[in-house]
Amino acid sequence: MSPVTARVHARRTWYLQTNAVVVGWLAVLAVVVLVHQGIPGADWLMVHLLLLGAVSTAILIWSQHFADTLVRRPALSGRRSLIIRLTGHTLGAILVLVGMTVNLFPVVLVGGLIVGAVAVLHAVFLGGQLYRAKPTRFGSLVRYYVAAAVSLAVGVGLGIWMANPGTGGDLHSRLYLAHIILNLLGWVGLTAVGTLLLLWPTVLRTRLGDGTDAAARTALPLLAAGVVVAAGASLAGLPLGAAAGSLLYLIGLVPVVREAVRQAQQAPPTTFAGWSLAASIAWLTFSVGVLGWLVATAPTLTDAVARLGWLLIPLLAGFAVQLLLGALSYLVPMVSGGGPQAGKAAAAELDRAPLFRLLVVNGGILLYLLPVPSLVKVVLSLLVFGVLLSFLVLLVRAVMAGGRLRSRTGSAPVARLATKPAGPRHTRSGMAAAAVGVLVLAVTAGVALDPVTAGVGAASVTASDTATASGEITQATVTMLDMRFSPSSLTVPAGNRLELTITNDDTAVHDLTLATGITSGRVTPGETVVIDAGILAASSEGWCSIAGHRQMGMVLQIDVNGEANTESTDAAADHVDHAGSGLTDSSAADDLGAQTEPSIGFEARDAALPPASTDTHHEYTFRVGDTELEVAPGVTQTLWPFNGTAPGPTLRGKVGDTFTITLINEATTGHSLDFHAGALAPDGPMRTIEPGETLEYSFTATRSGIWLYHCSTMPMSLHIASGMFGAVVIDPAGLDPVDREYLLVQSEFYLGPQGGTADSDKIAAATPDLVVFNGYANQYQEQPLTAKVGERIRFWVVDAGPNLMSSFHIVGGQFDTVYAEGDYRLRAGGSTGTGGSQSLALAPAQGGFVELVFPEAGTYSFVTHVMTDAERGAAGHIRVVP
């Protein structure tokens, strides 16, 4: 092998190996997308696999390549330094992703510091390379890469700050927006603009004119200033300042876009690479403009952040992914070696059906942004993802096609090597028609899966069979905000068809269910849907059917002027199963007593309370999900318990101990945490997080006692009644030793249908079907607690409610020690020396303990002495042996 051939082979191998890391990130992303529903925090993970993984790795590789080309001088240590940067970045990114997924902040911290250090090192190498080089015409473009790397270093620092469990809600919002601006507009955006100024005319095979040089000099100061102003204003909590920074950035894009359009007029794009790069810069410009508008019109940055979800798809799929795929489609064949024939063969594979892929991806994104039903969005996103994923297949084919030709060059003259066509030639009109057809099929499939939400066929379910259609349509707009519909009432002429445009401006998921059974389906924050309520003849109402939301006031009254007979309307309403609203036709209470023993395999909750550990810091992970549990023999309910048990895990420590709890919401509605054992502002740590989100809650135990924790999402009564509670025991100083300790948490169940959710009407009326200790009716009658004669036993008791008080009593026992709400009410016989107590009275959210010594063997019952509640299941036995 000649020296020249060896250098070409080494160059080809180098680029294939480094870009294999990019492909690896994309492959992992593909797997996560396919299985994301079973992964906590999957949205965050997918975004960072793309941006922190694939895109950032590609930027490190290709910014160094272009810097070498532009300044005509390699970086210090050459490829060795880049290998170090790539290795460090990959390791750091993996640590960040793993740490966030398993909620280990120290791992996130280490990974983030490594990524930030690599970004600083990248900026230093590129800056030094530019400083040492002789002036070249376009060498100044390297400054874009230096500014981008600095943006990443700062953006990663803000990301670490955000991941800190102690970061509050308002600060988190400010950090979040600045993090996005620095990483997307700074790191990715500045790199993209600097590269496209050089790469775009190269892809089009046109000359670089003076306009390119002028655009490069004009744009960078404006773009960099835009990033600094927008990020700085975000950190300061100034929405208008952040919007002004976005405007500066947008102005900086103007000369770049203008020059790109001029060059495209001279040589229009004809390849997938050209069209993909054009689409990416168009989506970047669009996204920056929308970002500025969203921030400028938001009352606070927290509100602005809540609205940014709409921009996720344009920025990721529209800008970042198309930038990456377009650049790789051009660059990989150019640097892979093997001569012109091998390059053409590879390029032909990567250029398969270019217009079809472009139109499906960008048309799918545009349709996704429209107010279409949720299932239409799902089908469109799968379609777009599938087309984008096809790039990996084409890339493998391209490498193989080029390799086949390279392997033949040793035995046949290059001039005689003819490349086979990549596939059948398709006309532009044919590809465009195919793309439109595929998009129409996707929308049709989404509508077919959810016809009611799309307003298809809803006319068959009307308010009254006696309605006389007027032929007119009443259109109304309804907004979901602060657990209310606004307006809360509508007036419609009898016989008119009602079309409702519903926008969710709240931070939680809602729906609108009408008495006729027509529903909007789940409407996510920021989403707008349109439903056809049919021809109305009688007044009716609608409500949010998500558990508890109707009771919070999410009711929409629809009044009909000149209404007809309402009989059929009432009949329809009577037969609607309002899941989670408490208005159901049946109740699991009907099955109470039908089965006298727990189901096979049932084990009572272990009420034994282990002593406090010597640790001063305690870490727990709480997962919340929709879990069907047996709460009495033969009776099941769908609860939202912490870690699958009601009560949730018991925490124990001493005054001065710190507790860190990571809450992972894997349920279908929003949840939160409120630890009474900690004294802190509730704004951030007690905020509600939506499904798929994670929250870290830290507090220091400053006062002793037994404390309740629970979900504080409204309506709290429903969430507590659905099993979202537990106990924290903070030992008082000088706590006497005992032989055994038991913990009993009293709570109430308001039964909905078998396997269903709690009945909210029963909760509001405070009429429980069951009152229980530790989550199951009479479980300690079936499997008694144990003790020995002469042992000192301590019973910790907390009343979780949500509504009823407790009066803990042991039949045949007398308490010589009573501790409640932080102090001893009786100790060592009290002031008389012979005093005793018969009951520990607790209101909801109060707790304490009692101590006693059983005088003789036998079976002692414990109950709440609110006797009707004891008869509902708050009773158990203690088996005392000699």
WOWOZI-V156140 format. One record per helix or strand of 3 or more residues. SS is the DSSP state (a for helix, b for strand). FROM is the first residue (numbers start at 1). TO is the last residue. If there is no record, write none. Layout:
ss=[SS;SS]
from=[FROM;FROM]
to=[TO;TO]
//
This chain:
ss=[a;a;a;a;a;a;a;a;a;a;a;a;a;a;a;a;b;b;b;b;b;b;b;a;a;b;b;b;b;b;a;b;b;a;b;b;a;b;a;b;b;b;b;b;a;b;b;b;a;b]
from=[3;42;78;105;139;169;210;239;272;301;339;354;374;414;428;458;473;484;489;497;528;540;555;567;588;617;627;635;651;658;682;694;705;716;725;740;760;770;779;785;792;806;817;823;830;840;847;858;867;875]
to=[38;71;102;132;163;204;236;266;296;335;350;369;408;416;449;460;481;486;493;504;535;543;561;574;591;624;632;639;654;665;685;701;710;721;731;749;765;773;782;788;801;810;820;826;832;842;853;864;871;881]
//
